[in-house]
């Protein structure tokens, strides 16, 4: 399943993207974060709702960021090319060591 957050008529809701249709999952959880926190029980309810046939045409919704309000700030370090790894090593005052896996 492809989980989304969408807006329709000014309301934001979690949903499942079915290509040309969207299933509103707000009866399962008010947000994607709470759907994730609901774990297997929420996923089972989401599957049942997606199979129910009740859906909205995709053209009637506006896609939003999947997780509009993360619980914490997310910090990432990209080491996706050799010069960037060397730059980071110089900044940290360490030896350049390439990662073994991406």
GROMACS elastic network, one bead per residue, 0.5 to 0.9 nm:
[ bonds ]
;  ai    aj funct       b0    kb
    1    16     6  0.64257   500
    1    17     6  0.72477   500
    1    18     6  0.79457   500
    1    47     6  0.82685   500
    1    50     6  0.89824   500
    2    15     6  0.83104   500
    2    16     6  0.54930   500
    2    17     6  0.53176   500
    2    18     6  0.74776   500
    3    14     6  0.72275   500
    3    15     6  0.56818   500
    3    17     6  0.62152   500
    3    32     6  0.77583   500
    3    66     6  0.73668   500
    4    13     6  0.84131   500
    4    14     6  0.57964   500
    4    15     6  0.50945   500
    4    16     6  0.58400   500
    4    17     6  0.65077   500
    4    22     6  0.88804   500
    4    32     6  0.75222   500
    4    63     6  0.72287   500
    4    64     6  0.74594   500
    4    65     6  0.76569   500
    4    66     6  0.50728   500
    4    67     6  0.81767   500
    5    12     6  0.68420   500
    5    13     6  0.56289   500
    5    15     6  0.58591   500
    5    16     6  0.83869   500
    5    31     6  0.77072   500
    5    32     6  0.68622   500
    5    62     6  0.86998   500
    5    63     6  0.62911   500
    5    64     6  0.54030   500
    5    65     6  0.63744   500
    5    67     6  0.70487   500
    5    68     6  0.77992   500
    6    11     6  0.81550   500
    6    12     6  0.55760   500
    6    13     6  0.55208   500
    6    14     6  0.63740   500
    6    15     6  0.69270   500
    6    22     6  0.89488   500
    6    24     6  0.87279   500
    6    61     6  0.61667   500
    6    62     6  0.54217   500
    6    64     6  0.51892   500
    6    65     6  0.80809   500
    6    66     6  0.81618   500
    7    10     6  0.60744   500
    7    11     6  0.53064   500
    7    13     6  0.63261   500
    7    14     6  0.88736   500
    7    60     6  0.89580   500
    7    61     6  0.56951   500
    7    62     6  0.50908   500
    7    63     6  0.65520   500
    7    64     6  0.69749   500
    8    11     6  0.53635   500
    8    12     6  0.66478   500
    8    13     6  0.80703   500
    8    60     6  0.69054   500
    8    61     6  0.51164   500
    8    62     6  0.65590   500
    9    12     6  0.85438   500
    9    60     6  0.89986   500
    9    61     6  0.83640   500
   12    26     6  0.89867   500
   12    30     6  0.86676   500
   12    31     6  0.82430   500
   12    64     6  0.84826   500
   13    24     6  0.66266   500
   13    25     6  0.69374   500
   13    26     6  0.56991   500
   13    29     6  0.87118   500
   13    30     6  0.64882   500
   13    31     6  0.62662   500
   13    32     6  0.80145   500
   14    23     6  0.85859   500
   14    24     6  0.62577   500
   14    25     6  0.52947   500
   14    26     6  0.58901   500
   14    28     6  0.89567   500
   14    29     6  0.74965   500
   14    30     6  0.67863   500
   14    31     6  0.53501   500
   14    32     6  0.53031   500
   14    33     6  0.89839   500
   14    35     6  0.81026   500
   14    66     6  0.82754   500
   15    22     6  0.63973   500
   15    23     6  0.53302   500
   15    26     6  0.73776   500
   15    31     6  0.89384   500
   15    32     6  0.79780   500
   15    46     6  0.86618   500
   15    50     6  0.89970   500
   16    21     6  0.85164   500
   16    22     6  0.56196   500
   16    23     6  0.51364   500
   16    24     6  0.68357   500
   16    25     6  0.71485   500
   16    46     6  0.82058   500
   16    50     6  0.71426   500
   17    20     6  0.78078   500
   17    21     6  0.64244   500
   17    23     6  0.67915   500
   17    58     6  0.80414   500
   18    21     6  0.50621   500
   18    22     6  0.56955   500
   18    23     6  0.75623   500
   18    50     6  0.87360   500
   18    58     6  0.83665   500
   19    22     6  0.75526   500
   19    58     6  0.73664   500
   20    56     6  0.86851   500
   20    57     6  0.61540   500
   20    58     6  0.51047   500
   20    59     6  0.76492   500
   21    55     6  0.60732   500
   21    56     6  0.54528   500
   21    59     6  0.80643   500
   22    50     6  0.87201   500
   22    54     6  0.88061   500
   22    55     6  0.53913   500
   22    56     6  0.50854   500
   22    57     6  0.62823   500
   22    58     6  0.56363   500
   22    61     6  0.80996   500
   23    49     6  0.74684   500
   23    50     6  0.59265   500
   23    53     6  0.82118   500
   23    54     6  0.66139   500
   23    56     6  0.62880   500
   23    57     6  0.89986   500
   24    27     6  0.76198   500
   24    28     6  0.89075   500
   24    49     6  0.82986   500
   24    50     6  0.83570   500
   24    54     6  0.82671   500
   24    55     6  0.68569   500
   24    56     6  0.76735   500
   25    28     6  0.53836   500
   25    29     6  0.64690   500
   25    30     6  0.76913   500
   25    31     6  0.84859   500
   25    32     6  0.87760   500
   25    35     6  0.86134   500
   25    45     6  0.88498   500
   25    46     6  0.64132   500
   25    49     6  0.72887   500
   25    50     6  0.82469   500
   26    31     6  0.70957   500
   27    30     6  0.72219   500
   27    46     6  0.89334   500
   27    49     6  0.87702   500
   28    31     6  0.89974   500
   28    35     6  0.71533   500
   28    38     6  0.89880   500
   28    42     6  0.64364   500
   28    43     6  0.87665   500
   28    45     6  0.64619   500
   28    46     6  0.65220   500
   28    49     6  0.84343   500
   29    32     6  0.72015   500
   29    33     6  0.85597   500
   29    34     6  0.58653   500
   29    35     6  0.52665   500
   29    38     6  0.80862   500
   29    42     6  0.76541   500
   30    33     6  0.85520   500
   30    34     6  0.67669   500
   30    35     6  0.75941   500
   31    34     6  0.53115   500
   31    35     6  0.62456   500
   31    36     6  0.87350   500
   31    67     6  0.82482   500
   32    36     6  0.61505   500
   32    37     6  0.85671   500
   32    66     6  0.72775   500
   32    67     6  0.64046   500
   32    68     6  0.88209   500
   33    36     6  0.51187   500
   33    37     6  0.62434   500
   33    38     6  0.86610   500
   33    67     6  0.67923   500
   33    69     6  0.85213   500
   33    70     6  0.78353   500
   33    71     6  0.83504   500
   34    38     6  0.61026   500
   34    39     6  0.89271   500
   34    42     6  0.88522   500
   35    38     6  0.50763   500
   35    39     6  0.70106   500
   35    42     6  0.59426   500
   35    43     6  0.74180   500
   35    46     6  0.86458   500
   36    39     6  0.54976   500
   36    40     6  0.86824   500
   36    42     6  0.75641   500
   36    43     6  0.79993   500
   37    42     6  0.81376   500
   38    41     6  0.60800   500
   38    43     6  0.74120   500
   39    42     6  0.55921   500
   39    43     6  0.61953   500
   39    44     6  0.87455   500
   40    44     6  0.60221   500
   40    45     6  0.86096   500
   41    44     6  0.52352   500
   41    45     6  0.64343   500
   41    46     6  0.86988   500
   42    45     6  0.50913   500
   42    46     6  0.60638   500
   42    47     6  0.86171   500
   43    47     6  0.61781   500
   43    48     6  0.86754   500
   44    47     6  0.51417   500
   44    48     6  0.63396   500
   44    49     6  0.87086   500
   45    48     6  0.50928   500
   45    49     6  0.61801   500
   45    50     6  0.85748   500
   46    49     6  0.51107   500
   46    50     6  0.60722   500
   46    51     6  0.86568   500
   47    50     6  0.50519   500
   47    51     6  0.62671   500
   47    52     6  0.87114   500
   48    51     6  0.52097   500
   48    52     6  0.62928   500
   49    52     6  0.50733   500
   49    53     6  0.76403   500
   49    54     6  0.75782   500
   50    53     6  0.65456   500
   50    54     6  0.74525   500
   50    55     6  0.79588   500
   51    54     6  0.80580   500
   52    55     6  0.84614   500
   55    58     6  0.88735   500
   56    59     6  0.83583   500
   56    60     6  0.70087   500
   56    61     6  0.78850   500
   57    60     6  0.56456   500
   57    61     6  0.75237   500
   58    61     6  0.56613   500
   58    62     6  0.82036   500
   59    62     6  0.78118   500
   63    66     6  0.82366   500
   64    67     6  0.82559   500
   64    68     6  0.72268   500
   65    68     6  0.51042   500
   65    69     6  0.87668   500
   67    70     6  0.60031   500
   69    72     6  0.84859   500
   70    73     6  0.68652   500
   70    74     6  0.81139   500
   78    81     6  0.85580   500
   78    84     6  0.79438   500
   78    85     6  0.85380   500
   79    82     6  0.75558   500
   79    83     6  0.88002   500
   79    84     6  0.59294   500
   79    85     6  0.55103   500
   79    88     6  0.84104   500
   79    98     6  0.86180   500
   79    99     6  0.81122   500
   79   102     6  0.80177   500
   80    83     6  0.88308   500
   80    84     6  0.69903   500
   80    85     6  0.76668   500
   80   102     6  0.73161   500
   81    84     6  0.54783   500
   81    85     6  0.65686   500
   81    86     6  0.89681   500
   82    85     6  0.51675   500
   82    86     6  0.63181   500
   82    87     6  0.86387   500
   82    98     6  0.72723   500
   83    86     6  0.50423   500
   83    87     6  0.60557   500
   83    88     6  0.86305   500
   84    88     6  0.61857   500
   84    89     6  0.85850   500
   85    88     6  0.51978   500
   85    89     6  0.62357   500
   85    90     6  0.87309   500
   85    96     6  0.66517   500
   85    97     6  0.74515   500
   85    98     6  0.67127   500
   85    99     6  0.86198   500
   86    89     6  0.50548   500
   86    90     6  0.62125   500
   86    91     6  0.86403   500
   86    95     6  0.81190   500
   86    96     6  0.53719   500
   86    97     6  0.79641   500
   86    98     6  0.84820   500
   87    90     6  0.51984   500
   87    91     6  0.62516   500
   87    92     6  0.87044   500
   87    96     6  0.85165   500
   88    91     6  0.50680   500
   88    92     6  0.61828   500
   88    93     6  0.84445   500
   88    94     6  0.84749   500
   88    96     6  0.81473   500
   89    92     6  0.51237   500
   89    93     6  0.58479   500
   89    95     6  0.58038   500
   89    96     6  0.53024   500
   89    97     6  0.78827   500
   90    94     6  0.62811   500
   90    95     6  0.75283   500
   90    96     6  0.77782   500
   91    94     6  0.78711   500
   92    95     6  0.87439   500
   94    97     6  0.86874   500
   98   101     6  0.87837   500
   99   102     6  0.67688   500
